[in-house]
Each structure stands twice: as C-alpha cells, then as structure tokens.
Amino acid sequence: MALPPETPAHSTAAEDEPVKAVPLRPHLRALAVQAAAAFAVLSLAWPYFGLRGEALPWPQTALAFGAVALLIACLTRQPWWWRLIHALFAPLAGVVAGLAIDPGWFLLAAILMLLVYRGAVSGQIPLYLSTAATASTIAEITQNRPGMRFLDLGAGLGSVVVRLANARPDARVSGVENAPATWFLGYLRTRGSVNCIWRWGDIWQAKLGDHDVVYAFLSPAAMPALWAKVKREMQPGSLFISNSFAVQATEADALVEVHDARQTRLYCYRL
Ligand SMILES: C[S@@+](CC[C@H](N)C(=O)[O-])C[C@H]1O[C@@H](n2cnc3c(N)ncnc32)[C@H](O)[C@@H]1O
C-alpha cells in the first residue's frame, strides 16, 4: 500500500488549468436572488397597495418573495437545495419575526456558528471529519517515509493528526486550523501528544515546503488554488493527499479506497 517517496515530477506548467471567469460566490449569489425577488415584488406591491391607501399585507408579501425567488432560482438553474432554500427563506423569516424573539439570540447563534464554521463562510470549507479508517490508511500509505513531517491543512478536531501521531511515533505530525472552537477542541485533544504540533493559522499561509506529506480534506472550491500552492511549495518526492476531492485536470498517481462507511477516496499526488 505504501507509495514510493521518490518518483519524477509529472506535472508541468502546460498542465495548468485554463484561466476561467470567476463565478459569483454562493452567499453573494443567494443574496442577489433574494434582493431581486424583493425588488420585483415590492416594485409591484408598494404602488398597488399605496394607491389604495392600504398597508402591505406582510404574510402574503413574504409568500410572494418566496415564489419569485424560487422562480429566479429555477431560471438560473440552481441546484434543488438552493431552490428550496430560496422558496422558504422569506416566508420562514416572516414566521420567525412574528415570534418576537429577542434579536440577541440570533446574534448568539450566529457567533456560535462562526466559531465552528468560519471556514464555510470565508472559503466554502465546512467542518466534516475524517474517519478513523482514513487515518489508519494514511499511516499505511506513508509507512515507507520514516521520520516524516506530516501536515493536515484545516485539521478540524484533530481526527487525523491524533491518530497518526499515535500510530507513527517516529513522525512529526502537524495540524493547522482557524475556526476558534474547532481549534480549541483540537488543542485539548493533541496537547498530550509529544510528536504532534497543533497550530492556529490559515492554510493559505502554511509553509508546505517544510513537510514531506500534506493532507487536505477541504472542498472542491478550494482545490484549484490549493493545487497551485502545492506545486509551488512542495519539494520533489513529497506527497500530497486529498480526501474526496480530486485535483481537476491532473490525474492522481494513486487512488486509495478506504473501507469505511463513507467509502472515502484518497487522491495521492507525488510531486
Ligand atoms: C472538512 S474539515 C476537515 C477536518 C480534518 N482535516 C479531518 O480530516 O478530520 C475542513 C477544516 O478546515 C478548516 N478550515 C477551513 N478554511 C481554513 C483556513 N483558511 N485555514 C485553516 N483552517 C481552515 C475548517 O474549519 C475545518 O475544520
């Protein structure tokens, strides 16, 4: 199972992905759909009810927002879950507003979510965890790299680094994480591990060249920029492993299937 540490570099500048137009980021696109729906509904409803001297009927108006937002989401061919979110957002917001809940609770909920899901907001990288079987498989893949320096980019709760540090006492295992609550739980988990370095930091500032093996379980959105960073910084002979998300336009040197419930796939790239 172990992947040989040294093979000729196989990727060249010619393999670089072509430059594409950058689409609107999902949260801005969602805001744009809701704003367009509100504008369309209000530009008809306000004059209509204004001329009749009547107040806007907010429950019906919220339903109209939802219907128009759904229409726009369908016309712009958004995935089904976005259509559902757009259809329900304004009507549900109207219902919740009617409950007269203290706004402080919403602020508290938003802060708690940010403490865990900061990566989802800033870079479309949410928190989900590698399985124990994945960590064992990584230990197997890297068994022929004695004393390896391993880095988990966006290390979550330390699910990989804790297990790998135990399985490989010869290795120096690092994790970098920047969601506050997640980082803190990972810190508590790793502080007893002598060969484990748990760092607060941004994956985009991490020095990949200092590591023999870099592991990432991020999101499809992060892969193009991450692969560019990997190619720029990692040393020849080192290994990049991406859980679930392949690098587009570059074939992996090995695809390792993990026998876990999630049927995890590890895409392995030798530099
Ligand atoms: C899918 S989780 C993977 C967690 C862990 N590597 C594992 O396999 O169990 C991605 C992690 O990356 C973190 N993350 C996202 N953007 C980051 C950034 N710019 N810098 C550091 N960590 C980030 C998230 O907070 C999240 O914990």
The ligand as an SDF file (V2000), in Angstrom:
LIG
                    3D

 27 29  0  0  0  0  0  0  0  0999 V2000
  -13.5590   19.1840    6.0780 C   0  0  0  0  0  0  0  0  0  0  0  0
  -12.8200   19.7270    7.5540 S   0  0  0  0  0  0  0  0  0  0  0  0
  -11.5080   18.5340    7.7230 C   0  0  0  0  0  0  0  0  0  0  0  0
  -11.0480   18.3780    9.1470 C   0  0  0  0  0  0  0  0  0  0  0  0
   -9.8830   17.4200    9.3310 C   0  0  0  0  0  0  0  0  0  0  0  0
   -8.8040   17.6590    8.4020 N   0  0  0  0  0  0  0  0  0  0  0  0
  -10.3250   15.9980    9.1840 C   0  0  0  0  0  0  0  0  0  0  0  0
   -9.9980   15.4350    8.1360 O   0  0  0  0  0  0  0  0  0  0  0  0
  -10.9970   15.4780   10.0690 O   0  0  0  0  0  0  0  0  0  0  0  0
  -12.0130   21.2040    6.9800 C   0  0  0  0  0  0  0  0  0  0  0  0
  -11.4150   22.0350    8.0840 C   0  0  0  0  0  0  0  0  0  0  0  0
  -10.6700   23.0970    7.5070 O   0  0  0  0  0  0  0  0  0  0  0  0
  -10.8220   24.2440    8.3170 C   0  0  0  0  0  0  0  0  0  0  0  0
  -10.5060   25.4230    7.5160 N   0  0  0  0  0  0  0  0  0  0  0  0
  -11.2330   25.9650    6.5210 C   0  0  0  0  0  0  0  0  0  0  0  0
  -10.6170   27.0330    5.9940 N   0  0  0  0  0  0  0  0  0  0  0  0
   -9.4550   27.1690    6.6850 C   0  0  0  0  0  0  0  0  0  0  0  0
   -8.3820   28.0950    6.6180 C   0  0  0  0  0  0  0  0  0  0  0  0
   -8.3730   29.0850    5.7130 N   0  0  0  0  0  0  0  0  0  0  0  0
   -7.3460   27.9430    7.4600 N   0  0  0  0  0  0  0  0  0  0  0  0
   -7.3440   26.9350    8.3900 C   0  0  0  0  0  0  0  0  0  0  0  0
   -8.3260   26.0310    8.5040 N   0  0  0  0  0  0  0  0  0  0  0  0
   -9.3780   26.1500    7.6620 C   0  0  0  0  0  0  0  0  0  0  0  0
  -12.2750   24.1840    8.7520 C   0  0  0  0  0  0  0  0  0  0  0  0
  -12.5080   24.9700    9.9030 O   0  0  0  0  0  0  0  0  0  0  0  0
  -12.4380   22.6870    9.0050 C   0  0  0  0  0  0  0  0  0  0  0  0
  -12.1280   22.3730   10.3300 O   0  0  0  0  0  0  0  0  0  0  0  0
  1  2  1  0
  2  3  1  0
  2 10  1  0
  3  4  1  0
  4  5  1  0
  5  6  1  0
  5  7  1  0
  7  8  2  0
  7  9  1  0
 10 11  1  0
 11 12  1  0
 11 26  1  0
 12 13  1  0
 13 14  1  0
 13 24  1  0
 14 15  1  0
 14 23  1  0
 15 16  2  0
 16 17  1  0
 17 18  1  0
 17 23  2  0
 18 19  1  0
 18 20  2  0
 20 21  1  0
 21 22  2  0
 22 23  1  0
 24 25  1  0
 24 26  1  0
 26 27  1  0
M  CHG  2   2   1   9  -1
M  END
$$$$
